[in-house]
């Protein structure tokens, strides 16, 4: 499927899905070698301060990693172009209007939103309403 750049099409076809499980953000020392990626890690980013991992909460607890931001993941099921303009800004603005924080991750095929666990269902509802608004004639 061709990546989508058009903002209206992205919003109308994003099909947000709340994924199972709870996730946390973990920071590991930059010099520490983890070896193979630990089970349950779904994302990582090397910062100058250390290695940030997005990991399933149970894996973080099992390994004794200090963590922050217990959250749920919402997948925006549209193949968004990495050069699309305004898509995540529009989504984040809509969530911010409801006082829902969001940490967004853009991957090659899709965008992923990490929202506080306590707001996950409401965030999904907001996103579905946004999608429906762009599907109206």
Order of alpha helices (4+ residues) and beta strands (2+ residues): alpha-beta-beta-beta-beta-alpha-beta-alpha-beta-beta-alpha
